Amino acid sequence: MRVHGQDQIPDEPVVYVSNHQGNFDVPIMLTATKRPKAFISKIEVQKFPIIPRWMELMGCIFIDRSDRRQSIQAIRSGVETIQSGQSMIVFPEGTRSKGGPMKEFKAGSLTLATSSGAKIVPVAIQGSYR
């Protein structure tokens, strides 16, 4: 794994916005970014064993994309997380592209950054689908 540009990341809570190619993107982001961070994750991840509890301990926020009210509340929680000093990671495509072309961003995927006033750090992951 090669990481470029870490010296350009502000020393404050930010919103990392990354493409999402494969299952390894989460561990890549956890190891490539040194500051405290959490993810916005689709609620379906809560069905896996062990992972949801670990994510909750990290401060991750689960979003139910089919429930607009819950989605708004999840974004509000994310804003509070950023304001408390922790960065957030968002995969705005909403799903893995599996090496294909990047998918369109989901509506509201950048609301976390705009609502919190946090700076956006763009991230490009290449080859993780392999």
VEXFI-770584 format. One record per residue (C-alpha): residue number from 1; residue in three letters; chain; x, y, z. Coordinates in nm, 2 decimals, always signed. Each point is the difference from the previous one (the first is absolute). Layout:
+--------+-------+--------+--------+--------+--------+
| drenti | marro | drenba |     xx |     yy |     zz |
+--------+-------+--------+--------+--------+--------+
|    NUM |   ALA |      A |      X |      Y |      Z |
...
+--------+-------+--------+--------+--------+--------+
This chain:
+--------+-------+--------+--------+--------+--------+
| drenti | marro | drenba |     xx |     yy |     zz |
+--------+-------+--------+--------+--------+--------+
|      1 |   MET |      A |  +0.00 |  +0.00 |  +0.00 |
|      2 |   ARG |      A |  +0.13 |  +0.35 |  -0.09 |
|      3 |   VAL |      A |  -0.14 |  +0.31 |  +0.15 |
|      4 |   HIS |      A |  +0.07 |  +0.34 |  -0.14 |
|      5 |   GLY |      A |  -0.09 |  +0.35 |  +0.13 |
|      6 |   GLN |      A |  -0.04 |  -0.07 |  +0.37 |
|      7 |   ASP |      A |  +0.20 |  +0.31 |  +0.07 |
|      8 |   GLN |      A |  -0.28 |  +0.20 |  -0.17 |
|      9 |   ILE |      A |  -0.27 |  -0.11 |  +0.25 |
|     10 |   PRO |      A |  -0.10 |  +0.28 |  +0.24 |
|     11 |   ASP |      A |  +0.07 |  -0.06 |  +0.37 |
|     12 |   GLU |      A |  -0.37 |  +0.02 |  +0.09 |
|     13 |   PRO |      A |  -0.31 |  -0.23 |  -0.05 |
|     14 |   VAL |      A |  -0.07 |  -0.05 |  -0.37 |
|     15 |   VAL |      A |  -0.24 |  -0.20 |  -0.22 |
|     16 |   TYR |      A |  +0.19 |  -0.25 |  -0.21 |
|     17 |   VAL |      A |  -0.19 |  -0.06 |  -0.32 |
|     18 |   SER |      A |  +0.11 |  -0.31 |  -0.19 |
|     19 |   ASN |      A |  -0.09 |  -0.22 |  -0.28 |
|     20 |   HIS |      A |  -0.09 |  -0.35 |  +0.10 |
|     21 |   GLN |      A |  +0.14 |  -0.29 |  -0.21 |
|     22 |   GLY |      A |  +0.00 |  -0.30 |  +0.23 |
|     23 |   ASN |      A |  -0.02 |  -0.15 |  +0.34 |
|     24 |   PHE |      A |  +0.35 |  +0.10 |  +0.09 |
|     25 |   ASP |      A |  -0.08 |  +0.38 |  -0.02 |
|     26 |   VAL |      A |  -0.09 |  +0.01 |  +0.37 |
|     27 |   PRO |      A |  +0.32 |  -0.15 |  +0.13 |
|     28 |   ILE |      A |  +0.19 |  +0.22 |  -0.25 |
|     29 |   MET |      A |  -0.16 |  +0.31 |  +0.13 |
|     30 |   LEU |      A |  +0.06 |  -0.10 |  +0.36 |
|     31 |   THR |      A |  +0.37 |  -0.05 |  -0.05 |
|     32 |   ALA |      A |  +0.07 |  +0.28 |  -0.25 |
|     33 |   THR |      A |  -0.15 |  +0.27 |  +0.22 |
|     34 |   LYS |      A |  +0.17 |  +0.05 |  +0.34 |
|     35 |   ARG |      A |  -0.25 |  +0.22 |  +0.18 |
|     36 |   PRO |      A |  -0.32 |  -0.12 |  +0.18 |
|     37 |   LYS |      A |  -0.27 |  -0.08 |  -0.25 |
|     38 |   ALA |      A |  -0.33 |  -0.18 |  -0.05 |
|     39 |   PHE |      A |  -0.21 |  -0.10 |  -0.29 |
|     40 |   ILE |      A |  -0.35 |  +0.07 |  -0.13 |
|     41 |   SER |      A |  -0.12 |  -0.35 |  -0.08 |
|     42 |   LYS |      A |  -0.31 |  -0.15 |  -0.15 |
|     43 |   ILE |      A |  -0.22 |  -0.16 |  +0.26 |
|     44 |   GLU |      A |  +0.02 |  -0.34 |  -0.17 |
|     45 |   VAL |      A |  +0.35 |  -0.04 |  +0.15 |
|     46 |   GLN |      A |  -0.16 |  -0.05 |  +0.33 |
|     47 |   LYS |      A |  -0.10 |  -0.35 |  -0.11 |
|     48 |   PHE |      A |  +0.36 |  -0.12 |  +0.01 |
|     49 |   PRO |      A |  +0.13 |  -0.16 |  +0.32 |
|     50 |   ILE |      A |  +0.25 |  +0.19 |  +0.21 |
|     51 |   ILE |      A |  +0.05 |  +0.29 |  -0.25 |
|     52 |   PRO |      A |  -0.29 |  +0.22 |  +0.12 |
|     53 |   ARG |      A |  +0.12 |  +0.01 |  +0.36 |
|     54 |   TRP |      A |  +0.36 |  +0.08 |  -0.11 |
|     55 |   MET |      A |  -0.14 |  +0.28 |  -0.22 |
|     56 |   GLU |      A |  -0.21 |  +0.14 |  +0.28 |
|     57 |   LEU |      A |  +0.31 |  +0.01 |  +0.23 |
|     58 |   MET |      A |  +0.18 |  +0.20 |  -0.28 |
|     59 |   GLY |      A |  -0.29 |  +0.24 |  -0.01 |
|     60 |   CYS |      A |  -0.14 |  -0.11 |  -0.34 |
|     61 |   ILE |      A |  -0.35 |  +0.11 |  -0.10 |
|     62 |   PHE |      A |  -0.24 |  -0.23 |  -0.17 |
|     63 |   ILE |      A |  -0.23 |  +0.15 |  -0.26 |
|     64 |   ASP |      A |  -0.32 |  -0.15 |  -0.13 |
|     65 |   ARG |      A |  -0.02 |  +0.13 |  -0.36 |
|     66 |   SER |      A |  -0.36 |  -0.11 |  -0.03 |
|     67 |   ASP |      A |  -0.11 |  +0.22 |  +0.30 |
|     68 |   ARG |      A |  +0.04 |  +0.37 |  -0.07 |
|     69 |   ARG |      A |  -0.06 |  +0.10 |  +0.37 |
|     70 |   GLN |      A |  +0.26 |  -0.24 |  +0.13 |
|     71 |   SER |      A |  +0.24 |  +0.11 |  -0.27 |
|     72 |   ILE |      A |  -0.03 |  +0.36 |  +0.11 |
|     73 |   GLN |      A |  +0.05 |  -0.10 |  +0.37 |
|     74 |   ALA |      A |  +0.31 |  -0.20 |  -0.10 |
|     75 |   ILE |      A |  +0.15 |  +0.30 |  -0.18 |
|     76 |   ARG |      A |  -0.07 |  +0.21 |  +0.31 |
|     77 |   SER |      A |  +0.18 |  -0.26 |  +0.21 |
|     78 |   GLY |      A |  +0.29 |  +0.02 |  -0.24 |
|     79 |   VAL |      A |  +0.01 |  +0.38 |  +0.03 |
|     80 |   GLU |      A |  +0.02 |  -0.04 |  +0.38 |
|     81 |   THR |      A |  +0.28 |  -0.25 |  -0.04 |
|     82 |   ILE |      A |  +0.20 |  +0.24 |  -0.21 |
|     83 |   GLN |      A |  -0.07 |  +0.29 |  +0.24 |
|     84 |   SER |      A |  +0.13 |  -0.22 |  +0.28 |
|     85 |   GLY |      A |  +0.33 |  -0.04 |  -0.17 |
|     86 |   GLN |      A |  -0.02 |  -0.32 |  -0.21 |
|     87 |   SER |      A |  +0.03 |  -0.02 |  -0.37 |
|     88 |   MET |      A |  -0.26 |  -0.19 |  -0.21 |
|     89 |   ILE |      A |  +0.05 |  -0.22 |  -0.31 |
|     90 |   VAL |      A |  -0.27 |  -0.01 |  -0.27 |
|     91 |   PHE |      A |  -0.03 |  -0.22 |  -0.31 |
|     92 |   PRO |      A |  -0.25 |  +0.22 |  -0.19 |
|     93 |   GLU |      A |  -0.06 |  -0.26 |  -0.27 |
|     94 |   GLY |      A |  -0.19 |  -0.19 |  +0.26 |
|     95 |   THR |      A |  +0.13 |  -0.34 |  -0.12 |
|     96 |   ARG |      A |  +0.31 |  -0.16 |  -0.14 |
|     97 |   SER |      A |  +0.09 |  +0.06 |  -0.37 |
|     98 |   LYS |      A |  +0.21 |  -0.31 |  -0.02 |
|     99 |   GLY |      A |  +0.25 |  +0.16 |  -0.22 |
|    100 |   GLY |      A |  -0.25 |  +0.13 |  -0.25 |
|    101 |   PRO |      A |  -0.07 |  +0.37 |  -0.06 |
|    102 |   MET |      A |  -0.07 |  +0.21 |  +0.30 |
|    103 |   LYS |      A |  -0.37 |  +0.01 |  +0.08 |
|    104 |   GLU |      A |  -0.21 |  +0.32 |  +0.04 |
|    105 |   PHE |      A |  +0.01 |  +0.14 |  +0.35 |
|    106 |   LYS |      A |  -0.31 |  -0.06 |  +0.21 |
|    107 |   ALA |      A |  -0.21 |  +0.31 |  +0.08 |
|    108 |   GLY |      A |  +0.11 |  +0.15 |  +0.32 |
|    109 |   SER |      A |  +0.33 |  -0.18 |  +0.02 |
|    110 |   LEU |      A |  +0.19 |  +0.33 |  +0.05 |
|    111 |   THR |      A |  -0.25 |  +0.14 |  +0.24 |
|    112 |   LEU |      A |  +0.22 |  -0.12 |  +0.29 |
|    113 |   ALA |      A |  +0.28 |  +0.24 |  -0.11 |
|    114 |   THR |      A |  -0.22 |  +0.29 |  -0.09 |
|    115 |   SER |      A |  -0.20 |  -0.02 |  +0.32 |
|    116 |   SER |      A |  +0.30 |  -0.03 |  +0.23 |
|    117 |   GLY |      A |  +0.22 |  +0.25 |  -0.18 |
|    118 |   ALA |      A |  +0.28 |  -0.26 |  -0.01 |
|    119 |   LYS |      A |  +0.24 |  +0.00 |  -0.29 |
|    120 |   ILE |      A |  -0.03 |  -0.28 |  -0.26 |
|    121 |   VAL |      A |  +0.30 |  -0.22 |  -0.06 |
|    122 |   PRO |      A |  -0.04 |  -0.18 |  -0.33 |
|    123 |   VAL |      A |  +0.13 |  -0.35 |  -0.02 |
|    124 |   ALA |      A |  +0.06 |  -0.22 |  -0.30 |
|    125 |   ILE |      A |  +0.04 |  -0.37 |  +0.06 |
|    126 |   GLN |      A |  +0.14 |  -0.21 |  -0.29 |
|    127 |   GLY |      A |  +0.00 |  -0.38 |  -0.04 |
|    128 |   SER |      A |  -0.16 |  -0.10 |  +0.33 |
|    129 |   TYR |      A |  -0.27 |  -0.20 |  -0.19 |
|    130 |   ARG |      A |  +0.28 |  -0.25 |  -0.09 |
+--------+-------+--------+--------+--------+--------+
